[in-house]
Structures are given as structure tokens and as C-alpha cells.
Amino acid sequence: MKKPVAVIILNWNGEKLLSEFLPSVIEHTPSDIADIIVADNGSTDGSLALLAGTFPDVKTIILDRNYGFAEGYNRALRLSGYTYTVLLNSDVAVKSDWLTPLYRFMEATPDAGACQPKILSYRQPDTFEYAGAAGGFLDRHGFPYCRGRVFDTIEKDTGQYDDTIPVDWASGAALMVRTDIYLKCGGLDAGFFAHMEEIDLCWRMRLLGWKVYAVGDAAVYHLGGGSLPASNPRKTYLNFRNNLLMLRKNLPEAGRTRALIIRRLLDTIAFAAFVLKLDWANARAILQAHRDYRRMAADGPVSATGNLLAGRPDILVTHYLMRRRP
């Protein structure tokens, strides 16, 4: 009988990460409910040889080239066919049965489209990790933040977020989804390539009436920066470009133009800050992000979410960014 959960780790030239992190995932993932699958994104290092020789029981999906984080996962989920899927970064370790609380929660919560565990730092296990912490939100200008992390201020985990609550978005570092809902929503936006695509996905899920949760009695340990460090201009470029694309896709028509104008003004301030620090690479990354956003916006529909909602007058599209957070 097929197991209900697939834990899919997307890998691209991550032989060293797989060697370090995969053993804990194998040890602490209950084999009665889940299969562990590595989806290889066209690696050219020794990843596949490592999997065949050291981890022969781990299933593999071999893609012909690097499709990026978003499309790589889309292809893997279309091929796997499990009821639930966990998108797990290759630089995530676990120390106990982290999966069962997530699985039980999804089984008991029929309105949940996705959820995440607490995401703690691999290097400092008593501290939350930047990418997701204890569940994500969006402020009124579309900037993401988390319980346990606002900007670069990161809290220690003292049990303050051991509750389970609805959130705006769950981290792609350890994201559990209902596979059919993921696919119905169109999956991760391949145009994003990487960064912020899970926030966009969660927003689309919520617009279709599903909820996203942070589950406080499960935890994983994320190294972070496994693909690109925070200061990398490529990461700056993707974050600024993709945030604009996400807002354009998901904001309701009323207020969309005003919100995007404000965001572009705020991004100009960020550009100026990089210039004052003589960080020309990141300043150029912001300019390129805005140029490519304008090009991509001109080539695509105003709102992909609008297409999803066509013919569904029963769904109330809420302007999430106008809500105030406590």
C-alpha cells in the first residue's frame, strides 16, 4: 500500500549537503507513513553516485537539467503522486520524529492547504532560523516577516511559539502541502526560479479558501544560505523582482497600482542605501530586478490568481496587505 507522505528533497550539485543532512532525515522520518525522495535537478557532481552507493533505499527522481527551485519541485510533485508532500531543503536536519505532528495536523484539519514546523538554526539550535522561523506574515507593503524574526533580528526559541496558528505563508525550507491542492493552485511559479515562490503559492492557496498554518510541536534545523548567502547580489535581485511579481499577481485590482508605486519608492530607498555603502553589486541588482519585473509584467497576465478564481463568485478576495498585525 502506498504511503501517504512523500518527503522530497530537491538537489542540485549538493553532494556535500546530502552527505551531512540526509542521514538525520532518514533516521528520524517514520518509514510507515513517508517515503524519502531526492529529486535531482540535473546535478553534475557526485550526488547521484552518493545516493546509489550510500543511500540506496532513498528513492530518486532524476530531472534532465536544473529547472530551479520552483519548476524542479513542480515536476517532482507531478511525478510522485502522494497525498501529502513535504518540500524539504537539502540543508535541513532533524533530531526527532518531526513529521508525525505535521501529518496528524493535516489529517485533522481539513481546511489546511499547507503547514510548516518551527524552523530553528542548525548552527544555533536554541535560536530561530531566518528562513521561516515560526511562521510567516506580510506587512501592508508586501514585505515578508516571521514570528521569531523581523528584519535581521532573530529570537531565541524559549517555547513562545509552540502554539499552532494560521499564518500568511509557510517556509519553503520545510513546507508540507496537500499535493492535489498544490497542483490545483499551479504549484510554485516557475518564473520566479527561486526565492519568495512559497509565499506566492501560500497566498494563492489562501485566495482559494485554504489556510496555511505554523505547527508549533514540530521542529527542523536549517543551515540557511545553502544556495545563496543573504548578501549575494543574485539573491537581492531575485527577492526584489519576485516580490513585485507576487504583488502584481495576487493583489486585487483595487489598490494594486497604488501598492506597487509605494513599493517601488521603498525599493528606491533600498537602492540608495546600497549606493551610500558603495555596494554597487547589490544596487545594480535592484535596478536589474525592476527592469526585468517590467519586462515580465508586460509579457504576462495581470493576475494569475484572477485566472484561478474565474467562475468562483463564492470566494471573497480579501486585500490581505491592508490588515494590521498585532
N, C-alpha and C positions, 0 to 999 in steps of 0.2 A: 504494500500500500504506500502511495506517495506521501511524503511528509508534508506538513502544512507550510513550512517556512524555508525559504532559501536565504542564506547569508551570502551576499555577493560582494566580493572584493574586486574592485577594478584595479588592474595593474598595468603600468607602463614603465618598463625598464626599472622595476622595483625589486630586483633580486635581493638586495641588502635589507630592504624593509620587510619583505616576505620572510626572510630568514629570522629576523628579530621578533616580528609581531605575530606571525601566523601560528606559531606553537601555542601561545596562550589562548587564541581563539579556538583552536582545535580542542584544547584541554577543557575549556570551560563552556563550550556550547553544547547543550544537551542533544545527543545524537538521535533521540527518539522523536524529536519534533523538527529538527532542522538538518539540512544539507549545507555544507560549506562549498562555495563555488568561487573560483578565481576566474574572472573574465579578463583575458589578456588583450590589451589594446595595441597589438602589433609590436610587442617588445622585440628589441634586437640584442638584449643582454642575455644572461643565462637563466632568466626567470622560468622558462618552460622546462629546461633541464632540471632545475632545482625542484620544481613541483613533481616531475616524473620520478626523480630519484629519491627525494627526501620526504615528500608528502603525497604518496601515490593514492591515498584514499580521498584526497580533495578533488572534487570534480572541476573540470575546466571548460570554459567557453573561449575559443581562440578566434579573435577578430583579425581581419587581414591587414589592418593599419590602425594608427592612432586616431580615433574618432573624437577625442576629447572626453572630458568627464561626462557631459550630458548625453551625447549620442552613443557613447560607449555603454552607458547604463541602459539607455533605451533599447539598444539591440540585445543586450543580455537579458533584460526582463521579458522582451517579446519571445525569446527562445526558451526561457526557463519554465514558465507556466505554473508557478506555485501560488497558493492562496495569498500568502504574505511574503514580502521581500524586505530584507534589511540591506540597505546600501551602506556598506562599511568601508571606511577608508583603510588603505593598506598600512597606515601608521597608527593604528588603534590596537591597544592591548586590553585584555580583561583579566580580572583576578578572581571572579566567582561566576556563578550562573547569572549572567547579565540578561539573557534572552527571555527566560521564562516569565519574568514580570511584564515585559513588553507584550509577549504573546497572550498572556492571560488578560491583560488590559484590553487589547484589541478584540479578543473574543467576547469580552463582557461589555464592550462599548460600541454599539452598532453605528453610532454617528461619527466614529473616529476614522478619518481617512489616512492619518499618519501620526506618528509619535516619535519621540526621542528619549533616550535616557539622560541622566546627568552626564555631562562631558567634563572630565577632570584632566588635569595636566599630567602627562606621562612623567615628566621630569620632577614635578612638584605635586604629588598625588593628593595633598590636602588643599589644593587650590584649583579653582575652575580653569578650564582652558578657553582661550579666546573664541574659538570657532563653535559657538553654540551654547556653551556654559549650561544654564538650567532652563533653556527655552528662549525663543527669540520674539521680539516685537519690532514694529516700525513706528518711528515718530511721525509727526504731522507733515514732515518734509520728505518722508520716504527713506530716511536713514535707518539702517538696522541697528538694534542693540539687544542685549540679553539680560535676563536675570543673572546676576553674578558677574556681569561685565558691561561697563559703559565706557565707550572710547577705549583708552588703554588701561583703565582702572579695573583690576581683576580681583575678586573677593576670594577669601579662603572659604572652603566648604565646612561649615560648622553645623550642618543639618538645617539651615534656614530655608532651603528649597527642597526638602524631602517630600513635599506635597505633590499632588498631581493636578495640573491646571490646564485649561485651554490657552494656547499661545497663538501668535500670528504666524510663526514659522518654526520649523524644526531643522536642526543642523544636518547637512548632508554628510557629516563625518560619521554619523550613526543614525540613519533615517529608516524607520520601519513604515512600510506603506501597505495598503491593500493593493495587490498587484492590478486587479481589474480597474480600480479607480485611478491608479497611476496612469494606466494606458488610456482610459477614457478621457482623462484630462490632457492627453497628448504627451505625457511624460515630461522629462526635462527639456527645455528649449535648446535644441542643438545649436542655434545661432549664438547662444551665449558662450559656447565652447567650454568655459569653466568660470566659476565664481558667481554667486548670487542666484544660480539657477534653481536651487532648492527653495529659496524664498519665493521666487516667481511661481514655482509649482504649488507650494502651500497656499499661496494667495488664490490661485485658480481653483484649488480644491475647496477653499472656503467660499468662494463665489458660487460654487455649485452646491453649497449646502452642507459640505463635510466639515468636520472640526479637526484641528491639529492640537496635539497635547504634548506636554512635557511630563514624563513619568518619573517621579522622584525616588522610587525604590529600586531603580536600576542605574548602573553607572558603568562607563567605559573610560579609558585613559588614552588621551590623544596626544601624540607628539606635536603635531602642528607644524606648519611650514614644510611639510614633506614634499610638496610640489614646488611652491614658490614662497620665499620669505616675505614678510609684510612690507619690507622696504623695496621690493623688486618693482621696477617700473612697469613690467608686464602685468603684475598683479594690480598696480594702480590703474593701468589702462582698462583692464577687464572689469574691475569694480565700478569705475566711473561710467564706462559705456553701458554695462549691463544694468546698472541701477536706473539709468534713463530709459532704456528699453523696457524694463519691468514696469515703471510708472506709466509709460505710454500705453502698454498693453492692458493694464489692469485697472487703472483709474476710470471711473465713469466719465462720460463726455463732459458733463457739467463740472467745471473746475479743473479739468485736465490741463488746459493750456496755461492757466494761472499757476498751477503747481509746478509745471515744467519750467516756466520762466523763473520762478523763485529758486528752483534747484540749480538752474544754470548760473544765476547770480551767486549762489553759495559756492558753486564749483569754481567760479572765477576767484573768489576769496581764497579757496584752497590752492589754486594755481599761483596766486600772488604770494602765498606763504612759502611755497616751494622756491619761488624765484628769490625771495628775501634770504632764504637759506642757501642760495646758489646751488640748489638741487635741480639742475637743468633737465636731467633724465626724467624725473617724475613730473616736472612741469610740462615737458613735451608730451608725456603720456596722457595728461589731462586734455591737452589740445587735440591729440590724435583721437582720444575717446569721443570727444564731441564731434569731430569731423566724421568719424565712422558711424556714430549714432545718427547723424543727419542723413547720411547715405542709406543706412539700413532702414530708417524710418520712411524714407521716400520710396524704397523698394517694396515695403511690406504693408499689411493691413494696419489700420489704426489700432485695432484691438483684437488680438487673438481670442481673448476671453469673450468678447462680444459674439464671436462665431460659436463658441461653446454654449452660450446662453440663448442662442436663437431659438425661438419657439418655446421658451420656458418662462412665460409671464408670471408663474407662481414663485419664481426666485427673486427676492428683493436684493438688488445690488447695492450694498452699503459702501459709503465713502469711508473706508477704514481709517484713512490717514487723518481725518478730522476728529477722531475720538481722542479724548485725553486719557492718559495713563496715570494711575496713582503713583 
